[in-house]
Each structure stands twice: as C-alpha cells, then as structure tokens.
Amino acid sequence: MWALLVFAGAAAVSAHLQGLAFDGQKVFRVIPQNDEQVEIINSLASNMQVDFWQPDSVTLVRPKMQVDFRVEADKSFEVEDLLKESGMEYRVLIDNLQAALDAQFDSKARTTRHSYEKYNNWETIAAWTADIAAQNPDLVSRSVIGETYEGRPMYLLKMGKSGPNKKAIFMDCGFHAREWISPAFCQWFVKEAVETYGKDTVMTTLLNSLDFYVLPVVNIDGYVYTWTNDRMWRKTRSKNAGSRCIGTDPNRNFNAGWCTVGASKKPCDSTYCGSAPESEKETKALADFIREHLSTIKAYLTIHSYSQLLLFPYSYTYKLPSNYEELNSIAHAASQQLASLYNTKYTYGPAATTIYPAAGGSDDWAYDQGIKYSFTFELRDTGRYGFVLPESQIKPTCEETLLAVKYIANYVLEHLY
C-alpha cells in the first residue's frame, strides 16, 4: 500500500506528532530518459512501497519527466544502488524526511492560538471560521455545506458586502490532505479580505461587487489524519467495500471523464477514483453546492501544492477548452503578477499537456458545468521541500498567490457573463 500506516497513539498530539516514523526516509528525484528507464521505475514501484509525490502515480511516468518519490528508510540504499546501476539521472531531494518534517515548524509565530503564519490543525481552523465570521458580520458569514465521512461539518465562508444580484467566485483548499500550504492560503485570503477592505481599492471593489465562497479545507478527515497519524496521507478516510485500504482521491472523484485516465480503479492506490463519481461525501457536498449556485458562480479556483503551476482545463482530455486563448492569457498575466513580488516562476497552461492527464478533477468538472473561468493553482515549491514546505514560507507564498487570485477575480468582474 502506498501510504504508510503509522499509528502514533497518544504521542501524536504534539505538532511533531510523527515521532521518528519518517526517520531515514528519502525523497528521490529521477529523470528517466527512455522507456527502459521508465520500466525500471515501474518495477521498483511494484516491488516495494513507493509514494509518488510528482506525478502522483507511477502510471503517469514518462521519459524526460521529472519524477519525485519517497521510499522507506530500509529501502533507500537499495533504491540508490539500483538508480546508480541503471545510469539514471537522479538526486536526493530530501535526505531524511523526519528532519524535514521537524523543520517545517520553523516560524517565529509559535502559539497555541490560530496564526496565519503557521500550520493550524483542524480544530483551530474550525474555531477560526466561527471567529472570523463573528468579528466581521458585515463581510463574512459561515454555513455548513455538508459533513465528511467521519461526521465533521464542512464549513464554508461567504465573503462580500451584501447587495442584490451579486455574482460569485468559489475557491477551495485542502483537497489533498498532505498539501498543508493549501488551507494556509484560504485562511490568508480571508484575512486579507477583511483587513484590507476599505483600504485596498481592488479588494474593496471585489467585495462590493462579488461574493467569494471559500471552503478552507475540503478533505477534513484526511487533514486531521495528517496531524494525528500519517503526515503523508493524501486521500479521504472513507472505507472501501471489499478492501482493507482506506480512502479515495477526492480530486479524481468528479464526473469529468471519471476514472478514464491518470486515475486508478484500485482502492489501495493514491489516485483511486472511488466507487463512482461523487462517491465521497466531501466531493458530493462541494458539487451539490456549486450546482445549486450555478447561476451566480462565475469562476472556480482550487488550490493545491506543489510545483508552481497555474493550470486550466482540461486534465481528462488533450482537447482544448473553447475559450483556450482567453484562459491562457489570464493565466499568463496572473503568473506575471505572482512573480512580481518574489520572482517566483510559475508554469501555466492546460493541465493535460502542462503536467499530465488526470480524469475526475474538480476544475474540469466545474468548467463542464459552464463555469468558464476555472483554474488550479499548484503552490510552492518545485520539490526542495515538496509537501513539507516550512512555515517560514507561508507568508511569502500566500502574499504572491494573493496577487494572482486578485488579478483573476478582477478579470472575472470585468468580464461577467
């Protein structure tokens, strides 16, 4: 099974919950040059537990592609020997994953309270959603759009000045449990909106003219599990009939070319598409909400990590969307805005060709519902830290991403349909 089941018990309560669970684990980056070298990676994956970070499944590995994967401590020397022997180009991105996990918590903001510059656990985020709405009643309201498999309420924040016939932008974070920088951005966006309303002209105009629906964490059960048991967990936590393996990849669970490409029918795989489209309570709640508000939602933004990409449809087909030129120019301009702050370089384009084909994604689904401005962000970094981005990078990551999101939102406002 791709994910390590680590039962950390009571010791899991601290932020450094993993104990020494990931001690000695390595993350490798390889670039297979030909089909023969791709085959070596395939056989490696079939002979031992390999957790693919990028792309997210061995089936997507192609020649000349950058491939990042994690292996167990006791297998790392064996893997390194094999790579050397095969003559494959490789390097060790993370030499000791446990050390990288401990180093995540490097921010100066060490407090038990909510902080925008550290990673917050789900209890803290849930309490924050109530607080931010209570403190800003004229700008923020909180509702529950459903509950997770394990029964947790899915909180949605609606932001904007009340007004008649307002159009909206929907943004979600935390689809994949281990991508902690993603929920951090949704929280940051809400903070910036309430703090700069009335001061920043763009934000003020946006909130006066549009509503923003912000879902801070989609895959709450999975996120909780990354704090208590296995930091590298990706999927939901639902039980799969007839399998000991837990969870579905929520971003392969939408009815957009469902399970045709870049998704797995095997419950043990990290890209398992689920038993049917919207089989997961979380994806169904999200899809139901968007369907109910289709007349007003004019843009869909979903925040993931890592790779520094700004993607738009399609992922499940190489076919280009009908407004490809427009989406491409928005992505180009938004990437430039993002880079203007810290010179962080983003690659942009239609997902299938820009990274790899993958069916069942929420962005393709939203686009096919008629939401013509649909984008996926893959935030920092490009692999130095991967899913364990240090807290000291939360602020710069969120600041630069905010510029791109504001650009897209402003464009949507000026091109309402």
N, C-alpha and C positions, 0 to 999 in steps of 0.2 A: 504494500500500500504506500502511496506517495507521501502521505503526511505521517509524521512521527507522532505516535500517541504517547504523550508524556503526561503521566498523572502526578502532578506535583503536590497534590494534597494541601495541607494547611500552609505549607511554606510558600504556596503560590500567592499569598495575599500581598506580598510586597511587590513593588514595581519591578524588582529584579527577580520576578517570580520563577525564572527558569531554573534556578539552582545552577547546576552545571550540565543541564540537559543537552546543550549545544556545544559543549566543550570539545574543541578539536575538529568540529565540523568545518569543512571548507566549501567555499563557493568558487567554482572554476568558470572561466570564460574561454570558450574554444571557437575557432572559426574553421569549420570543415571546408576543405577546398573542392571536394568532389563527392560523387555518390558513394564511393568506397569509404570515405571518412564519415559520411552521414550514417552509413551502415554500422560503423564502429560505435557511434553514439547510441544507435538503436539497440545494439546488442548489450551495451553497457546498461542501458535502462531496463532491459529485460532480465538481466542477471542480478541486479541489486536495486535497492531503494534509491531512486534519483528524483529529487524535487526540482522540476524545471521552473526557473524564475522568468526566463525570457528566451524563446517564446514559452508559452505556458503548457506546452505538451510536446513530447518527443515526435509526435506525428507531424508537427509543423516544421521540423528542422529540415533545412535545405542547404545545398552548397553555398559558400560565401556568406552565410548568415552568421551573425554574432549570437552565440548560444551561452546563456548563463545557467548553471545548475549547481545544486547543493548536494553533497554526499555525506554519509555518516563518517564519524571520526575514524572508525576502524577500517574503512574502505578507502580513505583518502590517498594513502601511499600507493595502493594497488591501482587506483584510477590514474594517479600521476605517472606511474610507470607505464601504464597502457598508452597514455597520451604521448609520452616521450617516444616509446617504441613505434607508434604509428606515424610519428613525424608530424602530428597535427599541431597547428599553431595554437598555443594555449597560454593563459596566465591565471594565477591565483588572485581572484578579486578580494576575497575575504579569507584570511589565513586561519582565523579562529572565530567562528560565528558567535560564540558565547561572549568573547571580548567585545565584539561589535555591538551585541545586544546591550551589554552593560554600558557601553559608551554612548548609546542612544540618549540616555538621560543626562545630557551634559549641559542643559540650560541652567541659567542662573536662577530662573523662577522656580525654586523648589518650595512648593507649598502643598498642603493637602486640599486647598480650595481649587476651584476652576481657574485655569490660566490659559490665555490664548497662545502662549509661547512654550507650552509643554503638551505632551500627550495626555489626554484625560480619559479615564476609564468610563464605561457606560453610565454608571450611577451618577458620576459627576456631570456628564453631558446631559443626562435626562433632567437633573435638577437645574442645570443651566438653562434648558429650554423653557422651563417654568419661570425662572427668574427674569430672563431677558424679555419675555412677554409681559410679565407683571410690571417691570420697570419702564417699559416703552409702550403703553397701551394704545397710543395713537398711531403707532407704526408697526407693531408686531402682535400677532395673535397665534395661539398654539392650538392645534387639533390633533386627533388621533385618527390615522387613516386605515388602521388595521392592527393586527398583532402578529408576532412572529410565531414560529413553530413551537418555541418554548414558552409562549404566552406573554412576551414583553410587548408593551404598547409601542407602536411606531409613531413617533411624534413628528409632526410637520409644522414648520413655521411659515406663516404667511406674512410678508412684509410689504408695506406700501401705505401711502395716505389713502384713506377711504374716498372713493369717488365713483361716479356712475360709469358703467360700460368699460371697465378697465381691462386691457389685455394683460397677459401674464407670461412670465418665464419660469420654467420649472428646472430646479437644479438639485441633483442628489450627490451624496458622497458615501463612501464606505460599502461599496458593492462587495469587494473582496476583503475579507477580514484582516489580512495582514498588512494592508496598504494604509498604515496609520496616518500618513500625511494627508490623506484624502479627507477624513472627517475634520481634521485640524483646519483645512481650508474652508469648509462650510461654516464652521464656527467663526473663523476670521471674517468671512464675508458679512455675516450678520452683525458682528461687532462694528465693522467699518461702516455699514449702512446706518446703524443707529448713531454712531459717533460723528459721522460727517454730514448727516442730513442737516440742511440749513447752512452748512459751511462750504461744502464742496458742490459747485454748481452742477456738475454732471450727475453725481449721486442724488442730489435733491430733485433734479428733473426726472431722473429714472423712477424714483419712489413716488413722485407726484403723478407720473403718467402711467406707470406699470405696477403690477403686483409681482412679487417674487415668491414662489413656493420653494422652500428649502427643506430638504429631507436630510438631516445631518448624518444619519447612519442608516443604510438600507438593511445590511446584513448584521443586525444587532447581536443575535445569538453567536454568530461566528466571531464577531468583535470581542464579545465577552470571553469567549473561549481562548482568544489570543492573549488575553490578560491573565487567565487563570491556569491554562493547561498547555497550550502549544502556540507559541508566538508565530509560528509559520503556517498556521491554519488559513485556508483560503475560502472554503465553501460555506454553505449554510450548515445547520446542525440537525436537519431532518433525518429520520430513519428511512432506509430504503428497503422495501419489501424483498425478502429473499436474499439479502446481502448483509454481511456484518459491517460493511463500510457505510460511513455516515456522510450525509450532505450532498448537495447539488451546487454546481457553479451557477449562481444567480444570473450571471451575465452570459449564460448560454441557454437560459430558460424562457426566453421570449419568443413569441410566434413570428419570427423573421427568419425564414429559411431554416427553421428549427432542426437542429441536430444533423444538418446535411454536411457541413464541412467545419474542420477546426474545433469540433466538439466530440465528446466521447459518449458512447452508449453504456459504458461500464461504470457502475456506481463507485468503484474504487478509484477511478481516475479524477484528477483535479479539475478536468474540464467536463465532468459528467453533466449532460444536458437535462437530466431529470426524467421522470417517467412520462411527462407530457409538457407542452408549453404551459407556463404559469402553474406548474405543479407545486411550486413553493409559495407559501402564504405571503412571503415578503414581496415576491415579484408580482403576484396577483393583486395585492393591495396597491402597489405602485401603478400597475397597468389600469386597474379599475378607476383610480383617482384621475389619471390622465384622460381616460375615456370619458369620464363624467364632465371633464372641464375642457374638452377638445375645442369648443367654440372660442375659448379665451386664451388657451396656451399657444403661444406663437414661437417659442423656442424651447429647446431641451438641451441642458448641459449636464454631463455626467463626469465626475472627477475620479480618476484612478491614478495609480503610480506603478512602475516608474518607467522612464525612457525619454521624457521631454518631447512629447508629441502632441500635436493638435490634429485630431482626426475627425473626419465626417464620413457619411455613408458612401459606399456600402462596405460592410465587412463580409456579408454572406455571399456576395457575388462580385465579380470584377466589373459588372455593369456600372456605369457612372450615373449618379443621380441627375435628374432632369435640369436642376439648377447648379450643375457642377461648377461652372465658371464663377458664379456668384459665391458659392461656398468656399471655393479655392481662394478667391480674392479676400474674403472676410478672414479666412484662416491665415493668409499671408500677412495682412495688416495687423491682426491680433497678435501674431507671433512677433512682429516688429515692436509692437507696444510692450510686450512682455520683456523682450530683450533690452529695451531702452533703459531699464533700471540697473541690472547687474550683468548685462551682456550674456544672459543665459540663452543658449541657442536651442530653438525648437525646430523639429521637422514637422511638416504639415502635409496633408493630402488625404485622399480616400483610403480608408483603413486597409482594405484587402491588398492593395498594392504597396501601401506605405509601411505596413508591418507584415501582416499575414491574414489569410482568410479565416474568419470565425463566424459561425452562424449563431443566431439566438440572442444577439446583443440588444440592449435596451435602446441604443441610439438609432439603429436600423429600424427597430420596431416603431419608435416614435416618429421617425421620418415617414414610414409607410402609413402611419395614421394621419398624415397630412401636415405634420409639424415640419415646415420646410427648413428651419434653422436648427439643426441637430448636430451637436459636437461632443466629442470625447476628449478630455484632457488626460494625458499621462504626465504627471508632475515629476519633479526631480527624484533621482538624479539619473545618470546614464549607466549606473552599475557599481560605482565605487562603494556605495553603501546599499544600493538596491532597496529592499523593503525595510531596512533598518536605518533610515535617514536620521541623523542626530537631531535632537530638539533645537540645537542652535541654528538649524537651517529652516525651522518652521516659519519664522518671521520673514526672512528674505523670499522664501518660496511663495508664501501667501501674498506678500506685497506685489511681487511681479505678476503672479497669476491674476490678482485682482485687476490689474491694468488691462489684461486681455479680456477678462469677463466683462468689465465695464465697456470696453470697445464693442464687443459683440452685442451687449444689451442695448447700447446706444444706436447701433446699426439697426437692430430689430425695431426699436422705437421709431426710427426714421423710415422704416420700410414695412409698416404694418400691413397685413393683408386680411 
